[in-house]
């Protein structure tokens, strides 16, 4: 079976594109070539270029390897850390009693 790229909505493509651009800028700030980063991350140069372009077919592990080379792997932990919507939904489901229970 041939590798297929996932179907990604335009809004999400823009997010991936911005992530790729941020990775590229981080690499350039560190004055590292694509060859250096690719070699250290254990990927091909073409895969790194695909990451920097925000290509949706690149595995998430490759993104993490590149972030690690750039010293940004802890940024990965910030994804979905503050789940505001999830907390609100959880709070809605909490049942509160109208009165305090009687003492015996």
N, C-alpha and C positions, 0 to 999 in steps of 0.2 A: 504494500500500500504506500502510495506517495505521500510525502508530508504535505499537509494542507495548512494554509494560514487560517487562523480563526477569524470569524466575522466580527469586526469591531466597528462600533458606531463612530461617526465623525467626531463627536465630542470626546470620545475616549482616544481616538487617534491623535487629537490635538494634545491631550495629556501625555501620551507616549512620546510625541514629538518634542514636547517641552522637557520631559525627563531626559531624552536623548541629548538635547541641546545643553542641558545643565551638566550632564556627564562630560560632554565635549569641552565645555568651558572649564570644568574642573581639571581635565587633562591638560588643557593649554596653559592654565595658571601654574601648573606644576612643571611646565616645559617638558612634557613627555610626548614622544612620538606615538603614532598609532601602533607602530611595530613593537615598541617597548611595552606598552600597556597590554597589547594582545598576547605577547610572549609571556608576560608575568601572570596574566589571567588564564593562560592555558587555552586560548582560543585563536582562531585565525584572524588575520587583519580584516578580512571581509565581514566577519561576524561583528567585530568591534565597530566597523563603519555602519553596519545595520543597526546596532544598538544606538549609536549616536544619531541616527536618522529616525529613531523611534519605530523601527519596523516591528510589527506585532507578532511576527513568527519566531522571534528569538525567545528562547527559554528563559524563565525568570532566574534560574541558577547562573546563567551567563551574566546577567545584569549584576547579580550579587558578587560574582567574581571580580568584575570590573570595579565595582564600588569598593571592594576590599583592597584592590591594587591602589586605588586613589585615597585610601584611608577614610572612606565614607561609609563603611559597612554598618555602622551604628545608626546611620540615617534610615536604614531599612526598617529598624525597629519602630520608627515613628509612624509607619503606615498603619492606619486604622487604630491608632493608640487612643485617641480621644473620640470615642463613639457617642457623640451627643444624641443623635437620633435613636440609637439603641437604648441609651439610658432613659430617654423620654418615653419610649415604648414600654420599657420595663416598669417605669414609675406609674404609667397608666394602669398597668395590670395589678398593681399592689392593692390589696383590699384593706380598707380601714374600717374599723368598727365605729358605729355611731356613738356608742356609750362605752365607758370603761366597764370591765367585768365587775360583778358584785363580789364583795369580800365575804368570806365565810367566818 
